[in-house]
Amino acid sequence: MIKVKMNVQTAYHGELLRAGKVYEIDETTAKRWIASKLAEEVKND
């Protein structure tokens, strides 16, 4: 699982993901969203 900050609002598995908020998404989907600029990876500090 990867934490991402959404750049857009979208529905994912029946859940509404809002722009600007951080969510934990499976790695395959997260990498696709990051490549498409739909989301940005959140670095763990």
N, C-alpha and C positions, 0 to 999 in steps of 0.2 A: 504494500500500500504506500502511496505517495501523497503528501499534502500539496494541494494546489490552490492558488488564489484565482478565482474565476474572473475573466475579462468580460464575459457575456452571461446572460441569464439563460439557463437551459433546463430541460427535464432529463433526469437520469434515473432509471429504475423506479419510475413513479414518484420521484422526489424532485422538488423544485430547487435548483441550485442558483443562487442569486449572484450577480456581478459584485465583485469587491469582497466577497466572503471566502473563507478558507474551508476546504473540504478534504476528506481523505478518500482517494479514489484508487482503484486497482491500477497496477503499474502499466499495463498495456494501453488502457484507455487514457490514462494521464499522459503518457508519452505522445499519443496521437493528438490530444488536445493542445499540448505544449507546442508541438510542431505546427499546428494549425493556428496558433496564437489565440486560441479560445481560453487558455489558462496559462498561468506562470507557476513554476515550481517554487514551493516555499522551502527555504533552507532551514534545517533544524539547528538551533543554537545551543 
